[in-house]
């Protein structure tokens, strides 16, 4: 696949924009109790020591999530999560989204990949 130089500049620009948006989201969510905490980020231009000289590298360091989580869909298929548990989980997701909205988030992606803590029934 051949890319024109202007295409490459556009890809780089869009890649950096998306990386910076993700960094901002983790900064906003830090200490919310729902995500790992932001520690530090860096943007590097790769030189000949890296795999793609002249390319860009975005690095985002987050804290480890200390809680054990399980995918909701997988837990339901394995009968580890009951339908009756979904009411409490839904309420807690609503609390989580209110927390994020209060920190400046305006959109959320909700899909079947949502995880929860089995012991506490918390997202």
C-alpha positions in Angstrom: 0.0 0.0 0.0 1.4 3.4 -1.0 0.6 6.5 0.9 1.2 10.0 -0.2 3.2 12.2 2.2 0.1 14.3 2.9 -1.8 11.1 3.9 1.0 10.2 6.3 0.9 13.6 7.9 -2.9 13.2 8.3 -2.5 9.8 9.9 0.1 11.0 12.3 -2.0 14.0 13.2 -5.1 11.9 13.8 -3.1 9.3 15.8 -1.7 12.0 18.1 -5.2 13.6 18.5 -6.7 10.2 19.5 -3.8 9.5 21.9 -4.1 12.9 23.6 -7.9 12.4 23.9 -7.3 9.1 25.6 -4.7 10.6 28.0 -7.2 13.4 28.8 -9.9 10.9 29.6 -7.7 8.9 32.0 -6.6 12.2 33.7 -10.3 13.1 34.2 -11.2 9.7 35.5 -8.2 9.4 37.9 -9.3 8.7 41.5 -12.9 8.0 40.4 -12.6 4.5 41.6 -13.8 3.2 38.3 -10.6 3.2 36.2 -6.9 2.8 36.8 -5.3 6.1 37.8 -3.2 8.2 35.4 0.5 8.3 36.3 2.3 9.9 33.3 2.3 10.0 29.5 4.9 10.8 26.9 5.1 11.3 23.1 8.3 10.3 21.4 9.5 10.5 17.8 11.3 7.3 17.0 14.8 7.3 15.8 16.9 4.5 14.2 16.9 2.5 17.5 13.2 1.9 17.1 11.2 -0.3 14.7 9.7 2.6 12.8 12.3 5.4 12.5 10.6 8.8 12.0 7.4 7.4 13.5 5.7 8.5 16.7 5.2 6.6 19.9 2.6 7.5 22.5 3.2 6.1 26.0 0.5 6.1 28.7 1.3 4.8 32.2 -1.6 3.9 34.4 -1.9 2.3 37.9 -2.7 -1.3 38.2 -6.4 -2.0 38.8 -6.3 -3.8 42.1 -9.7 -5.4 41.7 -10.6 -8.6 40.0 -13.1 -8.0 37.3 -15.2 -10.2 35.1 -16.9 -9.5 31.8 -20.7 -9.2 32.3 -21.6 -11.1 29.1 -19.2 -14.0 29.9 -20.5 -14.2 33.5 -24.1 -14.4 32.4 -23.3 -17.1 29.8 -21.5 -19.1 32.6 -24.4 -18.6 34.9 -22.2 -16.8 37.4 -24.2 -13.6 37.2 -28.0 -13.7 37.7 -30.6 -11.5 36.0 -31.5 -10.2 39.4 -27.9 -8.9 39.8 -28.3 -6.7 36.7 -30.6 -4.3 38.5 -27.9 -3.5 41.1 -25.2 -3.4 38.4 -27.3 -1.0 36.3 -27.8 1.3 39.2 -24.0 1.3 39.9 -23.3 1.9 36.2 -25.6 4.9 36.4 -23.6 6.2 39.4 -20.4 5.6 37.5 -21.7 7.6 34.5 -22.8 10.4 36.7 -19.4 10.5 38.3 -17.7 10.7 34.8 -20.2 13.3 33.6 -19.3 15.4 36.7 -15.7 15.2 35.6 -16.3 16.5 32.1 -17.1 13.4 30.1 -19.8 13.9 27.6 -20.1 10.6 25.8 -19.8 7.0 26.8 -19.4 3.7 24.9 -21.6 1.0 26.4 -21.2 -2.5 24.9 -21.1 -6.1 25.9 -17.5 -5.7 27.1 -18.5 -4.1 30.4 -16.7 -5.6 33.4 -17.7 -5.7 37.0 -16.3 -6.9 40.3 -18.1 -10.1 41.3 -17.7 -9.7 45.0 -19.1 -6.1 45.2 -21.2 -6.1 42.0 -19.5 -2.8 41.1 -18.4 -1.8 37.6 
